[in-house]
Amino acid sequence: MTDIAFYHLERSTLEQALPKLLEKTLAAGKRALVLAGSDQRVEALNDLMWSYDQDSWVPHGSAKDGNADRQPIWFSVSDENLNSAEFLFLTDGAGTEAVGDFERCFELFDGNNPESVANARVRFKAYKDTGYELSYFQQTASGGWQKKG
């Protein structure tokens, strides 16, 4: 069954945290599907991967780039797993019924936005009620992650 981890962003933005998590995904030999809330957001995150760190390069793409099957990281609004990803990243409150098709799911949410926190709680309960294995990570003062509970 899919391991679902909630990442409570408190000290950094999604734009700061996501590239590091995607780097770790590639280092683990896995592929990722990143779902965002709109086509504009998909392209903003896709563009971010070109510029977030001048000393790093992470292969990625979106529908604008094409060739999903060749992209280790695919940004989309659709949960169709076109790049055969093992890891699913849900951002901006994006959701899917296909969570169970992935090895791991990362739910990233803005801890400084009360609506985002409330929505994450609802999703956490729904996953728990379905029987998924859940974990919760909170950011440390240095921006790292600490598993809670």
N, C-alpha and C positions, 0 to 999 in steps of 0.2 A: 504494500500500500504506500502511496505517496507520503513522503515526509514534508510537512508544511511548517515553514518557519516565518514568524512575524518579526519584521525588523522595524523597530520604533525609532524613527529619525527624530532626534532632539537637538543635536549639536551641529549637524550638517544637513545640507539640502539633499534631495534626491540626486541632483546633478553632481554633487561631490561624492556621494556614497556609491551610486550605481556602477560607475566605471571600475572601482576597486573590486566590487563583488563580481563583476564580469571578468576581470583579469584573473581572479581566483578560480572562476568557473573554467576558463580555458586552461589554466595551470593544472586543473584536475582532469583534463582531457575530456571535458563535457562540452556540449553545445547548449545554447540558450535561446529561448523565445522570450522576448520582452514585450508585454502588452501595455499599451498606453491608452489614455482616454479619448484621443482624437488623432486624426491624420496629421494635424499641425504639431501635436505633441510628439508623435512618432518621429517626424522629421527633425524636431528640435533635439531629441535625444540621440538620434542617428548622427546629426551634425556634431553634437557634443563629443562623441567618441573620437572625432578627428582632432579636437583641440584641447581636451581636458588636461593633457600632460604632454609637453613637447618631447619628452624622452620615451614615450610609450606609443605603441601602435597595437590596436586591437582590431582584428578583422571582423567586419560587421556589414550589415546592409538593411535595406527596407524595400518596399515595393518600387520605390523610385529608382533603386539601383538594379533590381532584378536578380536573377540567379539565386533564389532563396536556398536551393539545395547545396550551393557552394559556400554559404555564409555560416560560420560557426555561431554567430550572434545575429538574430533576426528581430528587427523592431516592427511591430504591427499593431493594428487594432483588431485583427482577426485571430481567433485562437486556432486556426488551421496550422498544424505543425509542419510547415513547408520545408524546414531545414533539419528535420529529424532530431529536434532538441530533446535532451533528457531533463533539462532544468527549465522551469517556467518562472519568470519574474513578472509580478503584477504590480503596476504602478498607477498612480492617479485614481485609485479606486476601481481600476479595470477588473473585471471578473470573467469567469468562464465556468462552464459545466464540465470542461475537459481536464480538470485538475488531476484526476485519477490516471490520466494518460502519461504522466510525467513521473520521473524518479523523485524529484524535489520541486517544491514550489516555494518561492520567496515572496511574501506579502510585504511590500515596503510602504510605510505610511508616515505622514507628517505629524509628529507628536506635538507640534505647536499649533495645529489646526484642530479645534474641538470637533468639527464635523468629521474630519478624517479619522480621529481617534474613535468616535462613536461608531462609524462605519466599520472600522477594524474590529471592534468588539463584537458587532453583529456577525461579521464573517467568521471570527474565531469561534463563537458559539455554534454557528451553523456547521462548521467543519467538525467541531468536537462532537456534536450530536450525530454526525454521520459516521463517526468512528475513526477519523484520521488521527495519525500521530502528530502532535503539535509541539512546537517549541517557540519560545519568545526571547528575542534578543533586544537588549536596550543599549544605547550608546553610552560609552564611558566619557569621562571628562576630556580624554585625549582623542575622542572620535572613534575609538575601537568598539568592539562589540562584546558584551557580557551576556551569557545565557542566564536567564532567570527562570526559576521554577521548574 
